[in-house]
Amino acid sequence: MNQNKKICVIGLGYIGLPTAALLANRGYDVHGVDVVQSTVDTINKGQIHIVEPELDTFVHSAVNSGKLKASLTPATAEVFIIAVPTPFHEGYVPNVDYIVSATKAIAPFVKQDDIVILESTSPVGTTDLVEETLQNENVDTSKLFIAHCPERVLPGHIMRELVENDRIVGGTTPKATAKTVEFYKTFVEGEVLSTDARTAEMAKLTENSFRDTNIAFANELSILCDKFGIDVWELISLTNRHPRVNVLNPGAGVGGHCIAVDPWFIVHAGGDDARMIKTAREVNTYKTEWAIEKIKNTALTFEKENGRKAKIACMGLAFKPDIDDLRESPAVYITKSLMVQGFDVLAVEPNIESHDEFEIVEYKKALEEADVVTFLVGHNEFKGLEIETELDFCGILN
């Protein structure tokens, strides 16, 4: 594929911006679109608004070379990539409103032989919805190549995994699949696998549901071990010495925009036939509530024994270690819940400088002031700390 072609990326968040920056550094002219003016302004200065290793270098280089520009509105291109959020409405009903809005936004700019790619993790059938939305906007989709290629990168390693990981491409037609595969092969070193759009959508949901189910097993184990007086970290270490067993580590729940959200897309569509996937989601949600009760009981015991309210250090707010991403984070939910219930909380997150709802406390200061220390996220800064605590939900002290 001719890399003189122009690419329009809709959504400049945790997936869209790295993708745009990578493609710009590979020689494509990239027009990035976001609805937030401050995000657009930051990127156009060659700076970043999210924390991701190496991303700052990629963006700085791309903007300085003139290959990456950000805007509030789309532009004509040969390849359109939609990378917007897909949250859910009340009751875990999938919310594809952002995808529909993004599709409507590009409708005036798409033309014959353009490729339209949905990268947003989506319920099965959403790529067909993109095509239907374009048709409703009077676009002749028979002349377009529409496909789904779900992102499958790990925060903290995005720039490397965008290139190295295998990708799954599913088009609404075999020709759309082939054209989109050809595009990804220009920058992906991993294998680019062909399928249809619905299978590609389900593949991404399956990957995250698999993770969610295995984490639920570990989280349930941790609750049982607490009841039985067993060190769950020692138990898992011993169990994993079996050559065919690999129990994951438990935590305070499951967060992030993918694993905590995507299984509900299957449950919503699958109904009673998605029993295990639904149960895993419920176990992981319950683990967060269970953690809150453990923290509350510890704080109330301190208050009873010392005659004053306990200061609780909530160590970590991100949904996983060493990133600044707080989306669907159980640690954030726990911290908010404790505050709402009147507890004195010290919110610690070394990867962000400020937060709209919390006063961020430096971790060393929090450790000095806290009466109850609860480790919610295993950030590097917390490793090797010599501190006695009953409340290590992430195994950072083991």
C-alpha positions as CSV (number, residue, x, y, z in Angstrom):
1,M,0.0,0.0,0.0
2,N,1.2,3.5,-0.9
3,Q,2.3,5.2,2.3
4,N,1.7,8.6,0.7
5,K,-2.0,7.9,1.5
6,K,-3.6,10.0,4.2
7,I,-5.1,8.5,7.3
8,C,-7.8,10.0,9.5
9,V,-7.9,8.7,13.1
10,I,-11.0,9.5,15.1
11,G,-10.4,9.5,18.8
12,L,-6.9,10.5,20.2
13,G,-7.0,8.6,23.5
14,Y,-5.1,5.6,24.7
15,I,-5.3,3.7,21.4
16,G,-6.0,6.4,18.8
17,L,-3.0,8.6,19.7
18,P,-0.4,5.9,19.8
19,T,-1.8,4.5,16.5
20,A,-1.7,7.9,14.9
21,A,1.8,8.7,16.1
22,L,3.1,5.3,15.0
23,L,1.6,5.6,11.5
24,A,2.9,9.2,11.1
25,N,6.4,8.0,12.0
26,R,6.0,5.3,9.3
27,G,5.5,7.9,6.7
28,Y,1.8,8.3,6.5
29,D,0.1,11.7,6.6
30,V,-2.1,11.5,9.6
31,H,-5.0,13.7,10.5
32,G,-6.1,13.1,14.1
33,V,-9.5,14.0,15.4
34,D,-10.7,14.5,19.0
35,V,-13.7,16.3,20.6
36,V,-11.6,17.9,23.3
37,Q,-9.9,21.2,22.4
38,S,-7.2,20.9,25.0
39,T,-6.3,17.4,23.7
40,V,-6.0,18.8,20.1
41,D,-3.9,21.8,21.3
42,T,-1.6,19.6,23.4
43,I,-0.9,17.2,20.5
44,N,-0.3,20.0,18.0
45,K,2.4,21.3,20.3
46,G,4.1,17.9,20.0
47,Q,3.1,16.9,23.6
48,I,0.9,14.2,25.1
49,H,-2.0,14.2,27.5
50,I,-1.7,10.6,28.6
51,V,1.1,8.6,30.2
52,E,2.6,5.8,28.0
53,P,6.2,4.9,27.6
54,E,7.8,6.2,24.4
55,L,4.6,7.9,23.2
56,D,6.0,11.4,23.9
57,T,8.9,10.7,21.6
58,F,6.7,9.4,18.8
59,V,4.2,12.3,19.0
60,H,7.0,14.9,19.2
61,S,8.7,13.4,16.1
62,A,5.4,13.0,14.2
63,V,4.3,16.6,14.8
64,N,7.7,18.2,14.1
65,S,7.9,16.3,10.8
66,G,4.5,17.7,9.8
67,K,3.1,14.1,9.4
68,L,0.7,14.4,12.3
69,K,-1.9,17.1,12.9
70,A,-4.8,17.1,15.3
71,S,-8.2,18.8,14.8
72,L,-11.7,18.9,16.1
73,T,-13.1,17.8,12.7
74,P,-12.3,15.0,10.2
75,A,-10.7,15.5,6.8
76,T,-10.6,13.7,3.5
77,A,-8.4,10.6,3.7
78,E,-8.0,7.2,2.1
79,V,-8.1,5.3,5.4
80,F,-10.4,6.2,8.3
81,I,-9.7,4.6,11.8
82,I,-12.4,4.9,14.5
83,A,-10.9,4.5,17.9
84,V,-13.4,6.0,20.3
85,P,-14.7,4.7,23.7
86,T,-17.4,2.0,24.0
87,P,-18.7,2.2,27.6
88,F,-22.1,0.9,28.7
89,H,-25.4,2.5,29.7
90,E,-27.1,1.7,33.0
91,G,-27.7,-2.0,33.5
92,Y,-24.6,-2.9,31.5
93,V,-26.2,-2.2,28.2
94,P,-23.6,-1.5,25.5
95,N,-23.2,2.1,24.5
96,V,-22.1,2.6,20.9
97,D,-23.2,6.2,20.7
98,Y,-19.6,7.4,20.2
99,I,-19.0,5.0,17.3
100,V,-22.2,6.2,15.7
101,S,-21.2,9.8,16.2
102,A,-17.7,9.2,14.8
103,T,-19.2,7.4,11.8
104,K,-21.6,10.3,11.1
105,A,-18.7,12.7,11.4
106,I,-16.6,11.0,8.7
107,A,-19.6,10.4,6.3
108,P,-19.1,13.7,4.4
109,F,-15.4,12.9,3.8
110,V,-15.4,9.2,2.7
111,K,-15.3,8.4,-1.0
112,Q,-14.9,5.5,-3.4
113,D,-12.3,2.9,-2.5
114,D,-11.6,4.3,1.0
115,I,-11.0,2.0,3.9
116,V,-13.1,2.5,7.1
117,I,-11.7,0.6,10.1
118,L,-13.4,0.2,13.5
119,E,-10.8,-0.4,16.1
120,S,-13.0,0.3,19.1
121,T,-13.8,-2.8,21.1
122,S,-17.5,-3.4,20.2
123,P,-20.5,-5.7,20.6
124,V,-21.0,-8.2,17.8
125,G,-22.7,-6.5,14.9
126,T,-21.2,-3.0,15.4
127,T,-19.2,-3.0,12.2
128,D,-22.4,-3.7,10.4
129,L,-23.9,-0.8,12.3
130,V,-21.0,1.4,11.0
131,E,-21.9,0.4,7.4
132,E,-25.6,1.0,8.1
133,T,-24.9,4.4,9.6
134,L,-22.9,5.5,6.6
135,Q,-25.8,4.3,4.3
136,N,-28.2,6.4,6.4
137,E,-25.9,9.4,5.7
138,N,-26.3,8.8,2.0
139,V,-22.9,7.1,1.5
140,D,-22.6,4.4,-1.1
141,T,-20.9,1.7,1.0
142,S,-20.7,-0.7,-1.9
143,K,-17.6,1.3,-3.0
144,L,-16.0,1.3,0.5
145,F,-13.9,-1.3,2.4
146,I,-15.3,-1.6,5.9
147,A,-13.7,-3.8,8.5
148,H,-13.1,-4.3,12.2
149,C,-9.5,-4.7,13.6
150,P,-9.7,-4.7,17.4
151,E,-6.7,-3.3,19.4
152,R,-5.1,-5.9,21.7
153,V,-2.3,-4.0,23.4
154,L,-1.1,-3.8,27.0
155,P,-1.0,-0.3,28.6
156,G,2.6,0.4,29.4
157,H,3.8,-1.5,26.3
158,I,1.5,0.0,23.6
159,M,4.1,1.4,21.2
160,R,5.9,-2.0,21.0
161,E,2.8,-4.2,20.9
162,L,1.1,-2.1,18.2
163,V,3.9,-3.4,15.9
164,E,4.8,-6.8,17.4
165,N,1.4,-8.3,18.2
166,D,-0.7,-10.4,15.8
167,R,-3.8,-8.6,14.6
168,I,-7.2,-9.9,13.6
169,V,-9.0,-8.2,10.7
170,G,-12.6,-8.9,9.8
171,G,-14.3,-7.1,6.9
172,T,-17.9,-6.8,6.0
173,T,-16.9,-8.4,2.7
174,P,-13.9,-10.7,1.8
175,K,-12.5,-7.8,-0.4
176,A,-12.8,-5.4,2.6
177,T,-10.9,-7.9,4.7
178,A,-8.1,-8.3,2.1
179,K,-7.7,-4.5,1.6
180,T,-7.6,-3.9,5.4
181,V,-5.1,-6.7,5.9
182,E,-2.9,-5.1,3.2
183,F,-2.9,-1.9,5.2
184,Y,-2.0,-3.4,8.5
185,K,0.8,-5.3,7.0
186,T,2.6,-2.0,6.2
187,F,3.3,-1.5,9.9
188,V,2.5,-4.7,11.9
189,E,5.4,-7.2,12.3
190,G,3.1,-9.8,13.9
191,E,0.8,-11.9,11.8
192,V,-2.3,-10.3,10.4
193,L,-5.1,-12.8,10.5
194,S,-8.2,-12.7,8.2
195,T,-11.8,-13.4,9.2
196,D,-15.2,-11.8,9.0
197,A,-16.3,-8.7,11.0
198,R,-18.5,-10.5,13.5
199,T,-15.8,-13.1,14.3
200,A,-13.3,-10.3,14.8
201,E,-15.6,-8.5,17.2
202,M,-16.3,-11.7,19.1
203,A,-12.6,-12.6,19.2
204,K,-11.7,-9.4,21.1
205,L,-14.6,-9.9,23.6
206,T,-13.5,-13.5,24.1
207,E,-9.9,-12.5,24.8
208,N,-11.0,-10.2,27.6
209,S,-13.7,-12.5,28.9
210,F,-11.1,-15.3,29.2
211,R,-8.9,-13.0,31.3
212,D,-11.9,-11.9,33.4
213,T,-12.9,-15.4,34.1
214,N,-9.4,-16.5,35.2
215,I,-9.0,-13.4,37.4
216,A,-12.4,-14.2,39.0
217,F,-11.0,-17.6,39.9
218,A,-8.0,-16.0,41.6
219,N,-10.2,-13.4,43.4
220,E,-12.5,-16.1,44.7
221,L,-9.5,-18.0,45.9
222,S,-8.3,-15.0,47.8
223,I,-11.7,-14.6,49.6
224,L,-11.7,-18.3,50.5
225,C,-8.1,-18.1,51.7
226,D,-8.9,-15.2,53.9
227,K,-11.8,-17.2,55.5
228,F,-9.5,-20.3,56.0
229,G,-6.5,-18.3,57.3
230,I,-4.3,-19.2,54.4
231,D,-1.8,-16.9,52.6
232,V,-3.2,-16.8,49.1
233,W,0.1,-15.6,47.6
234,E,2.0,-18.6,49.0
235,L,-0.9,-20.9,47.9
236,I,-0.8,-19.6,44.3
237,S,3.0,-19.9,44.2
238,L,2.8,-23.5,45.3
239,T,-0.1,-24.4,43.1
240,N,1.6,-22.9,40.0
241,R,4.5,-25.4,40.4
242,H,2.2,-27.9,38.7
243,P,3.3,-28.1,35.1
244,R,-0.2,-27.5,33.7
245,V,-1.5,-24.9,36.2
246,N,-1.2,-21.2,36.0
247,V,-3.4,-19.4,38.5
248,L,-3.4,-15.6,38.1
249,N,-2.9,-13.1,40.9
250,P,-5.9,-11.7,42.7
251,G,-6.5,-8.0,43.2
252,A,-9.1,-5.6,44.5
253,G,-11.3,-6.2,41.5
254,V,-10.9,-5.7,37.8
255,G,-10.6,-2.4,36.0
256,G,-9.7,-0.8,32.7
257,H,-11.8,-0.1,29.7
258,C,-11.6,-3.6,28.4
259,I,-11.7,-6.5,30.8
260,A,-14.2,-4.8,33.2
261,V,-16.5,-3.8,30.3
262,D,-16.3,-6.2,27.4
263,P,-17.7,-9.3,29.0
264,W,-20.9,-7.4,29.5
265,F,-21.2,-7.0,25.8
266,I,-21.4,-10.8,25.5
267,V,-23.7,-11.2,28.5
268,H,-26.1,-8.5,27.1
269,A,-26.4,-10.3,23.8
270,G,-26.0,-13.9,25.1
271,G,-28.5,-13.7,28.0
272,D,-28.9,-16.9,29.9
273,D,-26.4,-18.7,27.7
274,A,-23.5,-16.5,29.0
275,R,-23.7,-18.0,32.5
276,M,-20.0,-18.4,33.3
277,I,-19.0,-15.1,31.8
278,K,-21.7,-13.3,33.8
279,T,-20.7,-15.1,37.0
280,A,-17.0,-14.1,36.6
281,R,-18.1,-10.5,36.2
282,E,-20.2,-10.7,39.4
283,V,-17.3,-12.3,41.3
284,N,-14.9,-9.6,40.3
285,T,-17.4,-6.9,41.1
286,Y,-18.0,-8.5,44.5
287,K,-14.3,-8.6,45.2
288,T,-14.2,-4.8,45.2
289,E,-17.1,-4.6,47.7
290,W,-15.4,-7.3,49.8
291,A,-12.2,-5.2,49.9
292,I,-14.1,-2.1,51.0
293,E,-15.6,-4.0,53.9
294,K,-12.2,-5.3,54.9
295,I,-10.8,-1.8,54.9
296,K,-13.8,-0.4,56.8
297,N,-13.6,-3.1,59.5
298,T,-9.8,-2.5,60.0
299,A,-10.4,1.3,60.3
300,L,-13.3,0.9,62.7
301,T,-11.2,-1.5,64.9
302,F,-8.4,1.1,65.0
303,E,-10.9,3.8,66.0
304,K,-12.4,1.6,68.7
305,E,-8.9,0.8,70.1
306,N,-7.4,4.3,69.8
307,G,-10.4,6.6,70.4
308,R,-9.9,8.5,67.1
309,K,-10.7,8.1,63.4
310,A,-8.2,6.2,61.4
311,K,-6.4,7.8,58.5
312,I,-6.6,5.3,55.6
313,A,-3.9,5.4,52.8
314,C,-5.3,4.1,49.6
315,M,-2.1,3.1,47.7
316,G,-2.8,3.4,44.0
317,L,-5.7,4.6,41.9
318,A,-4.9,3.3,38.4
319,F,-6.6,0.1,37.2
320,K,-3.2,-1.7,36.9
321,P,0.4,-1.0,37.9
322,D,2.6,1.7,36.5
323,I,0.1,3.6,34.3
324,D,-2.0,6.7,34.8
325,D,-5.2,5.1,33.4
326,L,-8.0,5.3,36.0
327,R,-10.9,4.0,33.7
328,E,-13.2,1.6,35.6
329,S,-10.6,1.3,38.3
330,P,-11.6,-0.7,41.4
331,A,-9.1,1.3,43.4
332,V,-10.9,4.6,42.4
333,Y,-14.2,3.0,43.4
334,I,-12.9,1.9,46.7
335,T,-11.3,5.3,47.5
336,K,-14.5,7.1,46.6
337,S,-16.7,4.7,48.6
338,L,-14.6,5.2,51.7
339,M,-14.7,9.0,51.4
340,V,-18.5,9.0,50.8
341,Q,-18.9,6.9,53.9
342,G,-17.0,9.5,56.0
343,F,-13.6,7.9,56.3
344,D,-10.5,9.9,56.4
345,V,-8.7,8.9,53.2
346,L,-5.2,9.7,51.8
347,A,-5.4,9.1,48.0
348,V,-2.0,8.0,46.5
349,E,-1.3,7.7,42.8
350,P,2.3,8.3,41.8
351,N,1.5,8.3,38.1
352,I,-0.8,11.4,38.2
353,E,-0.2,14.9,39.6
354,S,-3.8,15.9,40.3
355,H,-7.3,14.6,40.2
356,D,-10.7,16.4,40.1
357,E,-12.1,14.4,43.1
358,F,-9.1,13.5,45.2
359,E,-6.2,15.4,46.7
360,I,-3.3,13.3,45.6
361,V,-0.9,12.7,48.4
362,E,2.8,11.7,47.9
363,Y,3.2,8.1,48.9
364,K,6.0,8.6,51.5
365,K,3.9,11.3,53.2
366,A,0.9,9.0,53.2
367,L,2.8,6.2,54.8
368,E,4.0,8.6,57.5
369,E,0.5,9.9,58.3
370,A,-1.7,6.8,57.8
371,D,-3.0,4.5,60.5
372,V,-4.3,2.0,58.0
373,V,-2.3,1.3,54.8
374,T,-4.1,-0.6,52.1
375,F,-2.3,-1.5,48.9
376,L,-4.7,-1.5,46.0
377,V,-2.3,-1.3,43.0
378,G,1.2,-2.8,42.7
379,H,3.1,0.2,41.4
380,N,6.9,0.0,41.3
381,E,7.2,2.8,43.9
382,F,5.5,0.5,46.4
383,K,7.9,-2.5,46.0
384,G,10.4,-3.2,48.7
385,L,8.6,-1.1,51.3
386,E,9.2,-2.5,54.8
387,I,5.8,-2.0,56.3
388,E,3.4,-4.2,58.3
389,T,-0.1,-4.3,56.8
390,E,-3.0,-6.7,56.8
391,L,-4.4,-5.0,53.7
392,D,-2.3,-5.9,50.7
393,F,-4.9,-6.6,47.9
394,C,-2.3,-6.8,45.1
395,G,0.5,-8.8,46.6
396,I,3.0,-6.0,46.3
397,L,4.6,-6.9,49.7
398,N,5.0,-10.6,48.9
